[in-house]
Amino acid sequence: MCLALSGGSTGFHTANPATAAAATGSELTRLAALYHSSLDWDDPAGPSPWPREQQEAFRREADTALRTLRRELGDGWAVEDRR
């Protein structure tokens, strides 16, 4: 899971502390940790150990968090989804 924010810097950022809610930052941190469990660390390029239902549930949660982050940061920031 990688979010690139333009308007200041790039890379993984949980939120602009001046404009985004702390809860959104916590949710993005939670999702990033959860994402790591989706990888088979013995074969990271291989298939995920997650069943399809869990993969789909994660995508829905990530989409919701992305929409929330974009709304909270406002038009001055571009949040790029790099899935």
Long-range contacts (C-beta under 8 A, 24 or more apart in sequence): 1-31, 1-32, 1-35, 1-62, 1-83, 2-82, 3-28, 3-66, 3-69, 3-79, 3-80, 3-81, 3-82, 4-79, 4-80, 4-82, 5-73, 5-77, 5-78, 5-79, 5-80, 6-77, 6-78, 6-80, 7-73, 7-76, 7-77, 7-78, 8-77, 15-69, 15-72, 15-73, 16-73, 16-77, 19-72, 19-73, 19-74, 20-69, 20-72, 20-73, 21-72, 24-65, 24-68, 24-69, 24-72, 27-65, 27-68, 28-65, 28-69, 31-58, 31-61, 31-62, 31-65, 34-58
